[in-house]
Every structure is written in structure tokens, then in C-alpha cells.
């Protein structure tokens, strides 16, 4: 079995963290200084308390090995809540760890080559890479080595320790399987023919991002060569470090700088900076690319397995993608809001060893896990294994796989329990078998517990972000709903539609599906229908965006507390709703 090729961890950082906790407890370090240190080392504050942390584990390019999965299981049982969480940025998160135990978790991670360093705070966050990179039928080359080399170069790099705010990079395999246009730097592999040769390079997009105010990124130039890749990344970070707004936290992400300067001016500054970086740093700066590892040969192990266990066909349709390599597939696991138990983590380690020809797994972009290089004839056996550990839910690649950020389960800024409502929607969709409906397959539902878009609601077909509503003296959980967001080559932000009480979110979504089914044209999907209506090209009873609002109005009416007491209680809670928040931890 392959061992991790890169050791991201440092044991001495665990020792340093333990020392700093002691100094903080003794009052030798003030709260703000300790907070900056804590975030730089990947320990995020838990809701309304300094005594517990969420440790965010960086997983560069999403690559995670069996022994690392087993260590995460062990740490989740010993120090967390017996489960871990897979985020939309390919990290693992361990919640509710006592502050004094964080250094032990960091030590455990470092022993298997993992780190939480710069997973939070004003730094370059986890470098993402599409989970299908290397196996995608539409890619022109595998960007994984470039993503790993970039992560290696930037981790603990002095230029990356005190940026104006957090900074995100995404590598993706193709236009379809990634989010290159909604991050600070997004990269898509590209080839061009010149001088009788074929050259590797990238389309690079700058200045995208989601939040209270969101922007779609701009392409820097027609083609950025492999040789210029690192120079470009360094230049963008340097420009942002020098010119970013350090005074106003609400406007200090790079997307605001791009917007305020104007794209052409920002573009020119970056290109001039790159020329200077290339001229002055060419000797010391080099992107160290590891060769793509050869995939291990694996004998088929399916001989003693029934060809089609119960539920297998439904799972195959919604969770499995054929690779460009003949005879192999990639398998996506449907997790509920990214949650996975310690026993399931151990089962994933076994699956990677037993079934994957590359001997490891990847975290995905959608709070999911992906096993690649699975022999097609072994899929029934793998499905049976997943059934045993509760990981065989269908719907991973469909609208039924709902994104939900952590919400009020742990976040200081959250106003609603987005984490739980995402699970409720997923369970309802699977119960109704909506995962098998091809008309809904390319649509998405994403939910954030506040306007900050950690659940990526603005690029969802149907997106929601949390807030509070009021009926008389009583408050109830509420979501603002948007329609029509997407993150592919036609990237756009969803348009705000209306406010929907939490306990009416599921009926509202089902009503939208019902309207779509009665109004759609031949071959039209929910996603394409919504965009047609947004463009005021509707027909029959739904001619425009406003028609959807009018049809939904009766669905979202708030009852009095005497008529429906449960309406005033958020999902996953048993007390009355309130909109109490604390200080955000997204910046140091």
C-alpha cells in the first residue's frame, strides 16, 4: 500500500501550541494575540466559548491515505464527538475539542503526515483539486501534481502568514468538475500548440468569491504557461498583501480589491508584478512537481458477490462515474452534510486498501468522499461493503445530496441550523426517490446558516441562507432563498427570490419541482428551466421570476405560535428560536 508521499506535519508545532495554551490560561498572552496564533494553526473557536475548538485538518488536493483516515477515527473518538466532518474545501474538521487537547490532536495528525497549519486565519487556505483530476474524461492533463507542489511551496511560507484576509486556490480538472471562477485564484488545465510542440498551462481566474457580497472571477490572460504558474500565484498574493484592505474586515477579501480597482487595472498590476518576480526570483523559485504515481495493479475480488445486490442499480446511477481509464470507475459516497463516524472512517480506510488501485481516497468539493480506480467488476462487492457501514445511500451526484454548513451546531456567526436542515432535505428526497429523476440530476441545493456563504448558497440552483423572522413578539428561523446560481463556465450568482421559514423550506422546494414538472419543455431539466424563467422566457403559467414568487406565497405564510408551536423551533433544537451570534472566526 502506498504511504503518504508528502509529510505536511511538524511535531514541534504541537509542542508550541501546548506552550501557548498554558501562557494564555495564565494571562501571559491576551485573547486577541492568542486567537491569531490559534487560527494560524488551524484551531477555530467553537460557538460562544473559548474552552473548545474545532480543528480543521488540511488535505491538500484532497488526497487522504488509509492510515490517515484511521488516525482521524482515533482522534475523533479520543478528543472530539466520535465523528468528523468533510467540508466543501476538502478539509476534515474535528469539532468540540477541549482547548488543552488541541495540541494532542495536532501531534496525532503530524505523526501520520497531516497538519492543521494555515487551515484558518489570514493565510492561503487548503489548496483544492478536483476529486476527478487524473481520471476525468474531459480533462487535458492531471492538475494534481501542480496542486500538491503549490501547496508544498506555500505552506509555512513567510509571504503567506499575515495576509489581509483568507486566500483560496482551486485547481480543477475541467470546466464541469470544479469552481475555478468563485475563488481568489482558480485554475483549469489547458494545452496549446506552438513552435511545433504542445505546451501545458492553465486558464487562471482571479477575484472570485462568495460571501455577503459575491463576485465571479475574471480570466487573467488567454493562456498561462506551466513555467509562469508559480510566478503568477506569487504575484497575485504579493499584490493582495500590499494593496488589500486591512482596516475593514467586511471588505478585505481580494474580490473587493479587484472590484474597487476595476478588473483592467488589477490585471495590469498583476502582470507587471509577475514580470518583476520572474526577473528577480527565477533562481530561487521553482515549482517542484512530483511525477504522477503509477497506479498499482489489482486483481478483481468480485467472484463471490451477487451481481446486483438490492439497491445497487439505483446507487450505481447516482454515485458512480466511469473513468477515462477503461474498466475503472470513481465512486462518490453520499454523506449527510459531510458527517462521518469514526467507524465509517475506519471502513473507508479498509475500502481504500481493498478496492482502490491507487490505495487512497479523496475528499470532494461537495462534503463527500471519493474512491477512484475501482475495477468495474468490483462495484457490487464494494456496494455490499458500504451497506454494512451505512455508507451506501444513493444520490451523491444528484440534487438529493444537499450542502449544509455547520450552522448553529458550532459557528459563532450562524443564525440557523443549516447543518440539520440539509440532512432533513436529503432524507426527504431519498424517501421520495428524487435521486433517480433525470430532470433533477444537474440541480443543486446549498444552505448557509448566515449570509457568509460557507454553504455556497449563491452558486446553487436553489440556495438558502439563514436569518430570523418575527410574528408579533415571537421569533422563528427563516431562510432567504435564491434561484439560478451555478459555478461552471456559465458561472453566475443566484437571484434572491423570497424569504422562506425554516419549517417551510422542504414544502417550498417540492412546490418549485411541481411547478417545473407542469411547465417544462421537452428534455428540459430543473436547472435549465429556472434559467429560462429568470430570463423572462417562461411559458404557460410561469412566464417570469415573479410568477414563481406569487405561486410560492401561500406556502411560506407564517402561522401564529398557537396554531403551530413547532414552526417557531429550529431543526435540531428543542427550545424557542433566538438569533444570538458571537464574534466570527473567519479572520485572525
C-alpha positions as CSV (number, residue, x, y, z in Angstrom):
1,X,0.0,0.0,0.0
2,X,1.3,3.5,-0.8
3,X,2.4,5.7,2.1
4,X,1.8,9.5,2.0
5,X,4.5,11.0,-0.3
6,X,4.4,14.3,1.4
7,X,4.7,14.9,5.2
8,X,2.7,18.1,5.8
9,X,3.0,17.8,9.6
10,X,5.5,19.2,12.2
11,X,5.6,17.7,15.7
12,X,7.2,20.9,17.1
13,X,4.1,22.9,16.2
14,X,2.1,20.7,18.6
15,X,4.6,21.4,21.4
16,X,4.4,25.1,20.6
17,X,0.7,25.1,20.7
18,X,0.6,23.4,24.1
19,X,3.0,26.1,25.5
20,X,0.9,28.9,24.1
21,X,-2.3,27.5,25.7
22,X,-0.6,27.5,29.1
23,X,0.5,31.1,28.7
24,X,-3.0,32.1,27.6
25,X,-4.5,30.4,30.6
26,X,-2.1,32.2,32.9
27,X,-2.9,35.6,31.4
28,X,0.5,36.0,29.8
29,X,-1.0,36.3,26.3
30,X,-4.0,38.4,25.6
31,X,-7.0,36.9,24.0
32,X,-6.6,38.6,20.5
33,X,-2.9,37.6,20.2
34,X,-3.7,34.0,21.2
35,X,-6.7,34.0,18.8
36,X,-4.4,35.0,15.9
37,X,-1.9,32.2,16.8
38,X,-4.7,29.6,17.3
39,X,-6.3,30.4,13.9
40,X,-2.9,30.3,12.1
41,X,-2.5,26.8,13.5
42,X,-6.0,25.6,12.4
43,X,-7.9,25.8,15.7
44,X,-11.2,27.5,15.1
45,X,-13.3,28.8,18.1
46,X,-16.5,26.9,18.9
47,X,-19.8,28.6,19.4
48,X,-19.9,31.1,22.3
49,X,-16.9,29.6,24.2
50,X,-13.1,29.9,24.4
51,X,-12.8,26.5,26.0
52,X,-13.4,24.3,22.9
53,X,-12.1,24.4,19.4
54,X,-12.8,22.9,16.0
55,X,-9.6,21.6,14.5
56,X,-9.6,21.9,10.7
57,X,-7.3,19.4,9.1
58,X,-5.8,20.4,5.7
59,X,-6.0,17.8,3.0
60,X,-4.0,19.3,0.0
61,X,-5.6,18.2,-3.3
62,X,-8.0,16.1,-1.2
63,X,-5.6,13.2,-1.1
64,X,-6.0,11.1,2.1
65,X,-4.4,7.7,2.9
66,X,-5.8,4.8,4.8
67,X,-3.6,5.3,7.9
68,X,-4.6,8.9,8.0
69,X,-8.3,8.0,7.9
70,X,-7.7,5.6,10.8
71,X,-5.9,8.3,12.7
72,X,-8.8,10.7,12.2
73,X,-11.1,8.0,13.5
74,X,-8.9,7.5,16.6
75,X,-8.7,11.3,17.3
76,X,-12.4,11.8,16.8
77,X,-13.1,9.2,19.5
78,X,-10.4,10.3,21.9
79,X,-10.8,14.0,21.7
80,X,-13.9,15.0,19.6
81,X,-17.5,13.8,19.4
82,X,-16.9,10.4,17.8
83,X,-17.3,11.7,14.2
84,X,-15.6,14.0,11.7
85,X,-16.9,16.4,9.1
86,X,-15.8,16.7,5.5
87,X,-16.0,20.4,4.4
88,X,-16.7,21.9,0.9
89,X,-13.0,22.8,0.8
90,X,-11.7,19.2,1.1
91,X,-10.7,19.6,4.7
92,X,-11.6,17.3,7.6
93,X,-13.0,19.0,10.7
94,X,-13.0,17.7,14.3
95,X,-15.5,19.6,16.5
96,X,-15.7,20.4,20.2
97,X,-12.1,19.6,21.2
98,X,-11.1,20.9,24.6
99,X,-8.5,23.7,24.1
100,X,-6.0,21.8,26.2
101,X,-6.4,18.8,24.0
102,X,-5.8,20.6,20.7
103,X,-2.0,20.1,20.9
104,X,-2.6,16.3,21.3
105,X,-4.7,16.3,18.2
106,X,-2.0,18.2,16.3
107,X,0.6,15.7,17.5
108,X,-1.6,12.8,16.3
109,X,-2.0,14.4,12.9
110,X,1.7,15.2,12.5
111,X,2.6,11.5,13.2
112,X,0.7,10.5,10.0
113,X,1.9,13.4,7.9
114,X,-1.1,15.7,8.3
115,X,-1.4,19.3,9.6
116,X,-3.9,21.9,10.6
117,X,-1.4,24.7,9.9
118,X,-3.0,27.7,8.0
119,X,-6.3,25.9,7.7
120,X,-7.8,29.0,9.3
121,X,-6.7,32.6,9.7
122,X,-5.4,35.2,7.3
123,X,-3.4,32.8,5.1
124,X,-3.6,30.7,2.0
125,X,-6.1,28.0,2.9
126,X,-6.2,24.4,1.8
127,X,-5.2,24.1,-1.9
128,X,-8.1,22.3,-3.6
129,X,-8.0,20.0,-6.6
130,X,-10.9,18.3,-8.3
131,X,-11.5,14.7,-6.9
132,X,-11.7,13.6,-10.5
133,X,-8.4,15.0,-11.5
134,X,-6.4,12.3,-13.4
135,X,-9.5,10.2,-14.2
136,X,-11.9,12.8,-15.8
137,X,-12.9,12.1,-19.4
138,X,-12.9,15.9,-20.1
139,X,-9.5,16.9,-18.7
140,X,-6.5,17.7,-20.9
141,X,-4.0,16.7,-18.2
142,X,-4.0,15.9,-14.5
143,X,-3.5,19.0,-12.4
144,X,-2.9,17.1,-9.1
145,X,0.9,17.4,-9.1
146,X,0.6,21.1,-9.7
147,X,-1.8,21.5,-6.8
148,X,0.4,19.5,-4.4
149,X,3.5,21.4,-5.5
150,X,1.8,24.7,-4.9
151,X,0.6,23.6,-1.5
152,X,4.1,22.5,-0.6
153,X,5.6,25.8,-1.7
154,X,3.0,28.0,0.2
155,X,2.7,26.0,3.4
156,X,4.5,27.9,6.2
157,X,5.9,30.3,3.6
158,X,6.7,33.8,5.1
159,X,4.7,35.5,2.4
160,X,1.6,33.7,3.5
161,X,1.5,34.3,7.2
162,X,-0.3,37.7,7.6
163,X,-2.4,38.5,4.6
164,X,-5.3,41.0,4.8
165,X,-7.7,38.0,5.0
166,X,-8.0,34.4,4.0
167,X,-7.0,33.4,0.5
168,X,-8.2,30.4,-1.6
169,X,-6.9,28.5,-4.6
170,X,-8.8,25.8,-6.6
171,X,-7.3,23.6,-9.2
172,X,-9.9,21.7,-11.3
173,X,-9.7,19.1,-14.0
174,X,-12.2,20.7,-16.4
175,X,-15.0,23.3,-16.6
176,X,-17.6,21.0,-15.2
177,X,-16.0,19.5,-12.1
178,X,-14.8,22.5,-10.2
179,X,-15.3,26.0,-9.0
180,X,-12.5,27.9,-10.6
181,X,-14.5,31.2,-11.1
182,X,-15.6,31.7,-7.5
183,X,-12.2,31.7,-5.6
184,X,-9.3,34.1,-5.3
185,X,-7.3,32.1,-7.8
186,X,-8.9,29.4,-9.9
187,X,-7.0,27.2,-12.3
188,X,-8.2,24.9,-15.2
189,X,-5.6,22.9,-17.2
190,X,-5.2,23.9,-20.8
191,X,-2.9,22.9,-23.7
192,X,-1.8,25.0,-26.7
193,X,0.3,24.1,-29.7
194,X,3.2,26.4,-30.5
195,X,6.6,26.1,-32.1
196,X,5.7,22.6,-33.2
197,X,5.2,21.5,-29.6
198,X,2.3,21.0,-27.2
199,X,2.6,23.1,-24.0
200,X,0.9,22.6,-20.7
201,X,-0.6,25.6,-19.0
202,X,-3.7,27.0,-17.3
203,X,-6.7,29.2,-17.6
204,X,-6.4,31.3,-14.5
205,X,-9.3,33.2,-13.0
206,X,-8.8,35.9,-10.3
207,X,-11.0,37.7,-7.9
208,X,-14.0,35.4,-7.5
209,X,-15.5,34.6,-4.1
210,X,-18.7,34.1,-2.1
211,X,-19.9,36.0,0.9
212,X,-22.1,38.9,2.0
213,X,-21.1,40.4,-1.4
214,X,-20.0,37.9,-4.1
215,X,-18.2,38.1,-7.4
216,X,-17.4,35.9,-10.3
217,X,-13.7,35.8,-11.2
218,X,-12.0,37.2,-14.3
219,X,-9.6,35.3,-16.6
220,X,-6.1,36.8,-16.4
221,X,-5.0,36.0,-19.9
222,X,-5.6,33.6,-22.8
223,X,-3.0,31.1,-21.6
224,X,-0.7,31.0,-18.6
225,X,2.2,28.6,-19.2
226,X,3.4,26.0,-16.8
227,X,6.6,28.0,-16.4
228,X,4.7,31.1,-15.4
229,X,2.3,29.3,-13.0
230,X,4.1,29.9,-9.7
231,X,5.3,33.4,-10.7
232,X,1.6,34.2,-11.3
233,X,0.5,32.8,-8.0
234,X,3.2,34.7,-6.1
235,X,2.4,37.9,-7.9
236,X,-1.3,37.8,-7.1
237,X,-0.6,37.1,-3.4
238,X,2.0,39.9,-3.2
239,X,-0.3,42.4,-4.8
240,X,-3.1,41.4,-2.5
241,X,-0.8,41.5,0.5
242,X,0.4,45.0,-0.4
243,X,-2.9,46.6,-1.6
244,X,-5.7,44.6,0.3
245,X,-7.8,46.5,2.8
246,X,-6.6,45.7,6.3
247,X,-8.9,48.2,8.0
248,X,-12.4,47.0,7.1
249,X,-12.9,43.3,7.8
250,X,-16.2,43.3,5.9
251,X,-14.3,44.4,2.7
252,X,-10.8,42.9,2.9
253,X,-11.1,39.8,0.7
254,X,-9.3,40.1,-2.6
255,X,-12.5,40.2,-4.6
256,X,-13.3,43.6,-3.1
257,X,-9.8,44.9,-4.2
258,X,-10.5,43.7,-7.7
259,X,-13.9,45.3,-7.8
260,X,-12.7,48.6,-6.4
261,X,-9.7,49.0,-8.7
262,X,-11.6,47.6,-11.7
263,X,-10.5,44.5,-13.5
264,X,-8.2,46.0,-16.1
265,X,-6.2,48.0,-13.6
266,X,-5.9,45.0,-11.3
267,X,-4.9,42.8,-14.2
268,X,-2.2,45.2,-15.3
269,X,-0.8,45.4,-11.8
270,X,-0.6,41.6,-11.5
271,X,1.1,41.2,-14.9
272,X,3.7,43.9,-14.1
273,X,4.3,42.3,-10.7
274,X,4.8,38.9,-12.4
275,X,7.5,40.4,-14.8
276,X,9.3,41.7,-11.7
277,X,9.0,38.4,-9.8
278,X,10.2,36.4,-12.8
279,X,13.2,38.7,-13.2
280,X,14.2,38.8,-9.6
281,X,13.3,35.4,-8.2
282,X,14.0,33.0,-11.1
283,X,17.0,31.4,-9.3
284,X,15.3,30.6,-6.0
285,X,11.7,30.0,-7.1
286,X,10.9,26.6,-8.6
287,X,7.7,24.6,-8.5
288,X,8.7,21.0,-7.5
289,X,6.4,18.7,-9.5
290,X,6.2,15.1,-8.4
291,X,5.5,12.7,-11.1
292,X,2.1,11.2,-11.2
293,X,2.4,7.9,-9.3
294,X,1.7,4.8,-11.2
295,X,-1.5,3.1,-10.2
296,X,-1.0,-0.3,-8.6
297,X,-2.2,-3.4,-10.4
298,X,-5.1,-5.0,-8.5
299,X,-6.7,-8.4,-9.0
300,X,-10.5,-8.4,-9.2
301,X,-12.2,-9.5,-5.9
302,X,-15.8,-9.9,-7.0
303,X,-16.1,-13.6,-7.7
304,X,-18.1,-14.4,-4.6
305,X,-20.5,-11.5,-4.8
306,X,-24.0,-11.4,-6.2
307,X,-24.0,-9.4,-9.4
308,X,-26.7,-6.9,-8.3
309,X,-27.4,-6.6,-4.5
310,X,-30.6,-4.8,-3.5
311,X,-30.5,-1.1,-4.3
312,X,-27.3,-1.5,-6.4
313,X,-28.7,-0.2,-9.7
314,X,-30.1,3.0,-8.0
315,X,-26.8,3.6,-6.3
316,X,-24.8,3.0,-9.5
317,X,-26.9,5.6,-11.3
318,X,-26.3,8.4,-8.8
319,X,-22.9,7.6,-7.2
320,X,-20.6,6.2,-9.8
321,X,-18.8,7.8,-12.7
322,X,-16.8,5.9,-15.4
323,X,-13.2,7.0,-15.6
324,X,-11.3,7.8,-18.8
325,X,-9.3,4.6,-18.0
326,X,-11.2,1.7,-19.4
327,X,-12.6,-0.7,-16.9
328,X,-12.4,1.6,-13.9
329,X,-14.8,3.9,-12.1
330,X,-14.9,6.5,-9.4
331,X,-17.3,6.1,-6.5
332,X,-18.8,9.0,-4.6
333,X,-20.1,8.5,-1.1
334,X,-23.3,10.3,0.0
335,X,-22.6,11.8,3.4
336,X,-25.2,13.8,5.4
337,X,-23.9,17.3,5.5
338,X,-20.4,15.9,5.4
339,X,-20.6,14.0,8.6
340,X,-18.8,10.6,9.0
341,X,-18.5,8.5,12.1
342,X,-15.2,7.1,13.4
343,X,-16.3,3.5,12.5
344,X,-17.1,4.8,9.0
345,X,-13.7,6.4,8.7
346,X,-12.1,3.0,9.6
347,X,-14.3,1.3,7.0
348,X,-13.1,3.9,4.4
349,X,-9.5,3.1,5.2
350,X,-10.3,-0.6,4.6
351,X,-12.1,0.2,1.3
352,X,-9.1,2.3,0.0
353,X,-6.8,-0.6,0.7
354,X,-9.0,-3.4,-0.6
355,X,-10.7,-1.8,-3.6
356,X,-8.8,1.3,-4.9
357,X,-5.9,0.6,-7.3
358,X,-4.3,3.8,-6.1
359,X,-4.6,2.8,-2.5
360,X,-6.1,6.1,-1.2
361,X,-9.2,8.3,-1.3
362,X,-10.0,11.9,-2.0
363,X,-12.2,14.3,-0.2
364,X,-14.6,16.0,-2.7
365,X,-16.0,19.5,-3.3
366,X,-19.5,18.6,-2.0
367,X,-18.9,17.4,1.5
368,X,-18.3,14.0,0.1
369,X,-15.6,11.2,-0.2
370,X,-14.5,9.7,-3.5
371,X,-12.8,6.4,-4.2
372,X,-11.2,6.2,-7.6
373,X,-9.6,3.4,-9.6
374,X,-12.3,0.9,-8.6
375,X,-12.5,-2.0,-11.1
376,X,-15.9,-2.1,-12.6
377,X,-16.4,-5.8,-11.7
378,X,-15.7,-5.0,-8.1
379,X,-18.5,-2.4,-7.7
380,X,-21.2,-4.9,-6.4
381,X,-18.7,-6.1,-3.7
382,X,-17.9,-2.5,-2.8
383,X,-21.6,-1.6,-2.6
384,X,-22.2,-4.5,-0.2
385,X,-19.3,-3.3,2.0
386,X,-20.8,0.2,2.1
387,X,-24.2,-1.2,3.0
388,X,-22.6,-2.8,6.1
389,X,-21.4,0.5,7.5
390,X,-24.3,2.8,6.5
391,X,-22.4,4.5,3.6
392,X,-24.5,3.1,0.7
393,X,-27.0,6.0,0.4
394,X,-27.7,6.9,-3.2
395,X,-27.9,10.4,-4.6
396,X,-24.3,11.6,-4.3
397,X,-24.2,13.2,-7.7
398,X,-27.8,14.5,-7.7
399,X,-29.9,17.2,-6.2
400,X,-30.5,14.9,-3.3
401,X,-27.0,15.5,-2.0
402,X,-27.6,18.7,-0.1
403,X,-24.8,21.0,1.1
404,X,-25.2,22.5,4.6
405,X,-22.5,24.4,6.5
406,X,-22.1,23.7,10.3
407,X,-24.6,26.4,11.2
408,X,-25.6,26.8,14.9
409,X,-24.1,23.4,15.7
410,X,-20.7,25.2,16.2
411,X,-20.3,28.5,14.3
412,X,-20.4,31.9,16.1
413,X,-22.0,33.7,13.2
414,X,-24.7,31.2,12.3
415,X,-28.4,32.2,12.7
416,X,-30.0,28.9,11.8
417,X,-29.1,25.2,11.9
418,X,-28.3,24.8,8.3
419,X,-26.4,21.6,9.0
420,X,-29.5,19.8,10.2
421,X,-32.0,21.1,7.7
422,X,-29.6,19.9,4.9
423,X,-29.9,16.4,6.4
424,X,-33.7,16.7,6.6
425,X,-34.0,17.7,2.9
426,X,-31.6,14.9,1.9
427,X,-33.6,12.3,3.8
428,X,-36.9,13.5,2.3
429,X,-35.5,13.5,-1.2
430,X,-34.2,9.9,-0.9
431,X,-37.5,8.8,0.6
432,X,-39.3,10.3,-2.4
433,X,-36.7,8.8,-4.7
434,X,-36.0,12.1,-6.3
435,X,-32.4,11.0,-6.8
436,X,-33.5,8.8,-9.8
437,X,-35.2,11.7,-11.6
438,X,-33.0,12.7,-14.5
439,X,-34.8,16.1,-14.7
440,X,-33.3,17.0,-11.3
441,X,-29.9,15.4,-11.7
442,X,-27.9,18.6,-12.6
443,X,-29.6,20.8,-10.0
444,X,-28.1,21.6,-6.6
445,X,-29.3,22.7,-3.2
446,X,-26.9,24.5,-0.9
447,X,-27.5,26.1,2.5
448,X,-25.6,28.5,4.7
449,X,-26.5,29.4,8.3
450,X,-25.9,33.1,7.7
451,X,-25.2,35.4,4.7
452,X,-21.5,34.5,4.6
453,X,-21.9,31.7,2.1
454,X,-19.9,28.9,3.8
455,X,-22.6,26.6,2.4
456,X,-22.0,28.2,-1.1
457,X,-25.7,29.0,-1.4
458,X,-25.1,31.6,-4.1
459,X,-23.9,29.1,-6.7
460,X,-26.8,26.7,-6.1
461,X,-29.8,26.1,-8.3
462,X,-31.8,26.6,-5.1
463,X,-29.8,28.3,-2.4
464,X,-30.7,29.4,1.2
465,X,-29.0,31.5,3.8
466,X,-30.2,31.8,7.4
467,X,-31.8,34.6,9.4
468,X,-34.6,35.3,11.7
469,X,-38.3,36.2,11.2
470,X,-40.8,37.6,13.6
471,X,-44.6,37.1,14.2
472,X,-45.7,39.5,16.9
473,X,-43.3,39.0,19.8
474,X,-42.2,35.6,18.7
475,X,-39.1,34.8,16.5
476,X,-38.7,31.9,14.1
477,X,-35.9,30.6,11.9
478,X,-36.0,31.9,8.4
479,X,-34.1,31.5,5.1
480,X,-33.6,33.8,2.2
481,X,-34.0,31.7,-1.0
482,X,-32.1,32.4,-4.2
483,X,-32.5,30.7,-7.6
484,X,-30.3,30.1,-10.6
485,X,-26.7,30.0,-9.2
486,X,-24.1,27.9,-10.9
487,X,-20.3,27.5,-10.9
488,X,-19.4,26.1,-14.3
489,X,-18.2,28.1,-17.4
490,X,-21.5,29.9,-17.3
491,X,-20.9,30.9,-13.6
492,X,-23.5,33.2,-12.1
493,X,-24.8,34.1,-8.7
494,X,-28.3,33.1,-7.8
495,X,-31.0,35.8,-7.7
496,X,-32.8,36.4,-4.4
497,X,-36.3,35.1,-4.7
498,X,-38.0,35.4,-1.3
499,X,-37.8,34.6,2.4
500,X,-38.9,31.1,3.4
501,X,-39.4,30.0,7.1
502,X,-37.2,27.0,8.0
503,X,-40.2,24.7,8.5
504,X,-41.5,25.6,5.0
505,X,-38.2,25.1,3.1
506,X,-39.0,21.5,2.2
507,X,-42.6,22.3,1.0
508,X,-41.2,25.3,-1.0
509,X,-38.6,23.2,-2.8
510,X,-41.2,20.5,-3.6
511,X,-43.6,23.2,-4.9
512,X,-40.8,24.5,-7.2
513,X,-40.3,21.0,-8.5
514,X,-44.1,20.6,-9.0
515,X,-44.3,23.9,-10.9
516,X,-41.3,22.9,-13.1
517,X,-42.8,19.5,-13.9
518,X,-46.1,21.1,-15.1
519,X,-44.3,23.9,-17.0
520,X,-41.2,22.3,-18.5
521,X,-40.4,21.8,-22.2
522,X,-39.3,18.5,-23.7
523,X,-35.9,17.5,-22.4
524,X,-35.6,20.4,-20.0
525,X,-34.0,20.0,-16.6
526,X,-34.9,21.9,-13.4
527,X,-31.7,23.9,-13.7
528,X,-32.2,24.9,-17.4
529,X,-35.9,25.7,-16.7
530,X,-35.1,28.0,-13.8
531,X,-32.6,29.9,-16.0
532,X,-35.2,30.2,-18.8
533,X,-37.7,31.7,-16.3
534,X,-35.1,34.0,-14.8
535,X,-34.5,35.3,-18.4
536,X,-38.3,36.0,-18.6
537,X,-38.7,33.4,-21.3
538,X,-41.3,31.3,-19.4
539,X,-44.4,29.9,-20.9
540,X,-47.9,28.8,-19.7
541,X,-48.5,29.9,-16.1
542,X,-44.8,30.7,-15.3
543,X,-43.6,33.5,-17.5
544,X,-41.2,35.2,-15.2
545,X,-39.3,35.1,-11.9
546,X,-42.1,37.0,-10.2
547,X,-44.6,34.3,-11.2
548,X,-42.6,31.8,-9.1
549,X,-42.8,34.1,-6.1
550,X,-46.5,34.5,-6.5
551,X,-47.1,30.8,-6.6
552,X,-44.9,30.2,-3.5
553,X,-46.5,32.9,-1.4
554,X,-49.2,30.7,0.2
555,X,-46.6,28.0,1.0
556,X,-44.5,30.4,3.1
557,X,-47.1,32.0,5.3
558,X,-46.2,32.1,9.0
559,X,-48.8,30.7,11.4
560,X,-49.2,32.1,14.9
561,X,-47.5,30.2,17.7
562,X,-50.9,29.0,19.0
563,X,-51.6,27.5,15.6
564,X,-48.2,25.7,15.2
565,X,-45.6,25.8,18.1
566,X,-43.1,23.6,16.2
567,X,-42.9,26.3,13.5
568,X,-41.0,28.5,15.9
569,X,-38.4,25.9,16.8
570,X,-35.4,25.4,14.5
571,X,-34.4,21.9,13.2
572,X,-32.2,20.1,15.7
573,X,-33.3,22.3,18.6
574,X,-35.9,21.8,21.3
575,X,-36.1,25.4,22.7
576,X,-37.5,28.6,21.3
577,X,-35.6,30.2,18.5
578,X,-33.3,33.2,19.0
579,X,-30.8,35.0,16.7
580,X,-27.9,35.2,19.1
581,X,-24.4,35.3,17.5
582,X,-20.8,35.8,18.6
583,X,-17.6,37.1,17.0
584,X,-16.7,35.5,13.7
585,X,-13.6,33.3,13.3
586,X,-13.1,33.6,9.6
587,X,-10.3,36.1,10.0
588,X,-7.5,36.5,12.5
